[in-house]
Amino acid sequence: FNAGVSVTILVQGETNDYEETTTTSITTNFTVPTSTKLEYVIVGKDTV
């Protein structure tokens, strides 16, 4: 699952605080609050 990688990118774009958070914590956070945004970031970053 590219969640870990994409999450890091999303975090950098949204908030730097999460960047320090562990992948597990980020996964739980991003999965609930920004599911749609994450997909957008994955597609955008993946393409680039």
For each residue, the residues with C-beta under 8 A, 3 or more apart:
1: 4
2: 5 6 42 46
3: 6 7 27 30 31 38
4: 1 7 8 23 26 27
5: 2 8 9
6: 2 3 9 10 38 41 42 45 46
7: 3 4 10 11 18 23 26 27 30 38
8: 4 5 11 12 19 23 26
9: 5 6 12 13 41 45
10: 6 7 13 14 30 34 37 38 41
11: 7 8 14 15 16 18 19 21 26 30
12: 8 9 16 19
13: 9 10 41
14: 10 11 18 34 37
15: 11 18 19
16: 11 12 19 20
17: 20 21
18: 7 11 14 15 21 25 26 29 30
19: 8 11 12 15 16
20: 16 17
21: 11 17 18 25 26 29
22: 25 26
23: 4 7 8 26 27
24: 27 28
25: 18 21 22 28 29
26: 4 7 8 11 18 21 22 23 29 30
27: 3 4 7 23 24 30 31
28: 24 25 31 32
29: 18 21 25 26 32 33
30: 3 7 10 11 18 26 27 33 34 35 38
31: 3 27 28 35 38
32: 28 29 35
33: 29 30
34: 10 14 30 37 38
35: 30 31 32 38 39
36: 39 40
37: 10 14 34 40 41
38: 3 6 7 10 30 31 34 35 41 42
39: 35 36 42 43
40: 36 37 43 44
41: 6 9 10 13 37 38 44 45
42: 2 6 38 39 45 46
43: 39 40 46 47
44: 40 41 47 48
45: 6 9 41 42 48
46: 2 6 42 43
47: 43 44
48: 44 45
